[in-house]
Amino acid sequence: MRDTRESRLLLVLLIAIAFALITVDIRGGQDSPVEGARHAAATVFGPVENGVASAVNPVGNAIGAVRDSGARHNRIAVLQKENTELKQRLGSDDRNRSRVRELDKMLAKAGAGQYGIKGAEVIAIGAAQGFSWTVTIDIGANDGITRDMTVLNGDGLVGRVTTVGPSTATVLLANDPDFTVGTRMESSDELGFATGQGDRPLSVQLLNGKAKIKKGDRLVTFGSSKDRPFVPGVPVGEVVQVDPSGGDLTRTVYVRPFVGFTKLDLVGVVVEAPRQDPRDTVLPPKSGPTPTPTVTVTVAPSPNANTEVNGEADTGNPDPNARPNANANANPDPNANPDPNANGQADDQE
C-alpha cells in the first residue's frame, strides 16, 4: 500500500475500531458481543497455529539443547571423573589390604627367625633371556645394603643381593641357574645344595646318596660362613620328586620353592643375622590330613514294632520266671486237650 493521506486515515480508523472492540470485549466479560467472532477465529486459525508450532518447536528445542549442551557436557565430565576416582580408590584399598597381609607374613617370618630385616619394594624385573632371573629393589648403599645379603619375603628365600647402587640394589633370584644355596632337610638334617632351574623346580644334590627322602619333605637354608651370603633357617621349598637312581655319593631331589618369583612385591633384606640357628622354627606348621567325617546312626525301637500275642504286647524281654505262652512253646504237652473256643490257644493240663 502506498503511503497516502487516505491510507493513513484508514490505519487510524482501524486502530480506533480495534481499541473499541477491545474495550467492549473487556467490559462484556463472558457475555462479550465479540465472543462468537473469537470462537470462529479460533476454529479457523487454531489448526494453522498448531501446525506452525509443530514445525517451529523442534527447532526451538534444538537451539535450547545446543545452548545447554555445554553445561551438560561439563556435568557428565564431572561425573565420569568422580566415577574413575571411586574405582581407583576401591582398587587401591584392595591393593593396600593385600600388601598389609604380605607385610604381616614377612614380619612374622623375620620374627620367628630373629632376622633383622630392612623392607624394600620390587621396582623392576630383569630380562629372563638366557635364564637370568633378577629384580631391582628400591633400597641401596644409602640404606646400609651391601653385596651378598640374604633376601626373603613372607613365604621364604627370595635370593641374594649381587649389585648395590646408592638407592637401588639388584637381587639374584633363587631360581636362577647361577644361584646355589646350601640346604638342610627338615627333621632328618640331610645336607645338600639347591640350584635354580628357571621356571622348573629347584634341583637339590643331597650329600648322602642313601638318604631316605619322600615327597612333601621340606628344606631350609643351611647358612654360610659369617652369614654371607645366606643366613640359616630360611624356608626354601618342599620335595615334589625324588630321583630313584640314587648313587652311593649323592642323590638328586626336585624341590618346589615356597616363593612365587613371578609375583614379587615386598621383600626384606636381612641386615642382621640371628644369634642362634633357628633350625626349623621358621617353617610353617605342617597341615595334617583332613579327617574323614564319620556318621553314627542310633535307631530307637518303635513301640509299635512289638508283636502282639493273644492281644498282649510282647516286650521283647520276657520274664524268665513267667509261664510260657502256648503259642510260643515249641514242644506242646501231648496230653493237653484243645479247647475249640480258645481262639487257637491250648489249655495246659496240670
C-alpha angles and dihedrals in degrees: 000000000000118000100249135144091257092053092051091050090050091051092050090048092051092049091050091050090049092052090048092052092047090051093049091046094051094048093045095054111181089351092056113147089226095056091099092051090049091051092049091049091050090051092052102038100032096084090046091053092048091051092049091047092050090053095045101040097071089052091050092047091049091051090050091048091051090048092051097038093090093057092044092050091051091050092050090049090052092050092048091051092049090049092051092048091050092052091048091049092050091047092048091050091055090046092049092050090051092050092048090055090048092049091048091054092050093049090049090053092048091048093049092052096035090237119162104221139180114214121233140173126231106240101170141016125217124236112275093214112128090015093289107155114184139139134198121229128200099242129074146150092328087062095049097263118148136174122287098027119146117249122203141160137195092294103045143269115014101171143269135288113258106166128029129196130178095272105005138047137196120233123202106217122230093242094060113113089233091056120098128170133177113244139193125204118238114255096351093059091214109166128222147143122257120208127190122244103186112246092354126086119283116267112230122194109204115208092220111068091193095051114137105232129166137183113282096034111135134221136208132188115278094211134237136251108288087359093282123159094355134031117209128258101030110143113249108176147281132277115260100168136021120205104235093205097076116173131213093258108032141010129204125223130172120229130198107218119234092225122081101221095191094061105043118150116144119031137168127225112213105232095166124040122218118264091231133030105264089209108190099342094102092058113097117249114275114253111233124221115285108256116240109242115239125208120213115200118198116195117201115204114250116235088224092058093077115105115237117227119190089348093304126111117249108223095198091236105078121194107255089217094050119108109256120246116248093233092055093047111105092196109044119196107266090211094058116116113224116235110216091203096053095088094245096321123126123221115232116236115222 
